[in-house]
C-alpha cells in the first residue's frame, strides 16, 4: 500500500467513524474552562460546531457536530482524536503546522511525528477549493481554545 493510499484510507475511515462527534450530552469535566465555535463554509456548505474544554492547561475534552463532505468530517474526527491530552501550547502549535501545510499548495510537507493522522490531509493542499473543507474544524478549535484559555 502506497503512502497516498494509506492517507486516503485514513480519511475514509475517519469520515465513516467520526471520533468525538456529538455535542448533545457532553458535559465538560468539573472545573474545566470551555469554548465553543460554530464555523460555516457558505461556498460548499460544510458546517462544524466544536466544543473544547481545558483543565490544568491541557485539553480535557473535544466534541463536535457537523455536516459536510468527507474531508471536512474526517478532519474534525482526526482533530478531536489527537487534541485531547495536549497542552494548550501544543495544540496551538499543531494547528499552526496544519495550517502551514494546507496553505502551502503542496510546498510544505506534513510532519507525521507532529501531525499524526492529520498528515493524511497533506494532499488536500494541492486543491485550493478543498483547503477550507479540511481547515474548518481547525479554525473552530483555535477559536474555542482561545475562549477556554
Secondary structure as the mmCIF struct_conf table of DSSP 4:
data_model
#
loop_
_struct_conf.conf_type_id
_struct_conf.id
_struct_conf.beg_label_comp_id
_struct_conf.beg_label_asym_id
_struct_conf.beg_label_seq_id
_struct_conf.end_label_comp_id
_struct_conf.end_label_asym_id
_struct_conf.end_label_seq_id
HELX_RH_AL_P HELX_RH_AL_P1 UNK A 3 UNK A 16
BEND BEND1 UNK A 17 UNK A 17
TURN_TY1_P TURN_TY1_P1 UNK A 19 UNK A 20
STRN STRN1 UNK A 21 UNK A 21
TURN_TY1_P TURN_TY1_P2 UNK A 24 UNK A 25
HELX_LH_PP_P HELX_LH_PP_P1 UNK A 27 UNK A 29
TURN_TY1_P TURN_TY1_P3 UNK A 30 UNK A 31
STRN STRN2 UNK A 33 UNK A 40
TURN_TY1_P TURN_TY1_P4 UNK A 42 UNK A 44
STRN STRN3 UNK A 47 UNK A 55
TURN_TY1_P TURN_TY1_P5 UNK A 56 UNK A 57
STRN STRN4 UNK A 58 UNK A 67
BEND BEND2 UNK A 68 UNK A 68
HELX_RH_AL_P HELX_RH_AL_P2 UNK A 70 UNK A 83
TURN_TY1_P TURN_TY1_P6 UNK A 84 UNK A 85
STRN STRN5 UNK A 87 UNK A 87
HELX_RH_AL_P HELX_RH_AL_P3 UNK A 88 UNK A 103
TURN_TY1_P TURN_TY1_P7 UNK A 104 UNK A 106
BEND BEND3 UNK A 108 UNK A 108
HELX_RH_AL_P HELX_RH_AL_P4 UNK A 112 UNK A 115
HELX_RH_3T_P HELX_RH_3T_P1 UNK A 116 UNK A 126
HELX_RH_AL_P HELX_RH_AL_P5 UNK A 128 UNK A 148
#
